[in-house]
Amino acid sequence: MPYAEGNTLQKRAIATRQAVVAAAAEVFNRLGYVKAGLQEIISESGVTKGSLYFHFSSKEQLARAIIDEGCANLESACAQQFDSRTPALETLIGISYVMIDPSNNDDLVLAAFRLLNEMGDFRGTGSVVVDHWIATCQALAARAVEEGDFRADTNPDDVGRLLLEMAFGTRLLAAATDTLTELPERMTTAWKVFLPGLVDDAKVDYFSQFAARRLSSYLVPS
């Protein structure tokens, strides 16, 4: 097969896969995993049944691919918060807001969170998705202890897991109550509650104000 023809076919296959994933994310968001049907996804995407099955052998495989892509989008947004020169606690606060940022709520991210919850095993096509997030938060918590922002007796593994539970649980509750636009304010409230138990009294105001400044950046205009 000539190179140009093969390259054209490859681009067409990529475009088809992207169309299927985008349509499936919209359908899963609207109907949920159980009620979503492949025929509706086919109709929404405008591809043939054969084209869909060429890329995905089942609804489950398609859903797990969406989890992968939605989480990748979210992790890409969080990566902008990482800088070795930034105190770890500020990074933790920053990524907590990215996780609930309404502007990051594209169909893939929304679908990934919904599918993670509804499918129940918190996996994409590979390992458990949240394991990586937990490890990241625990590493940042350990560095926050070393930097003297978390109290010296803080258990970073416990705190890292707790902070992810806070962000993840806040998202799930907001999605369940159709209040996603309220997430920034809820995250600020959560930090106000948690910070006094994590940092020395002299630092509570600073980090509370740091979180409040993140709130002003993520509020949705009325």
PyMOL commands that set and color helices and strands:
alter all, ss='L'
color gray80, all
select helices_A, chain A and resi 3-35+38-45+49-55+59-79+88-100+102-104+107-119+129-146+156-176+180-198+201-218
alter helices_A, ss='H'
color red, helices_A
deselect
rebuild
show_as cartoon
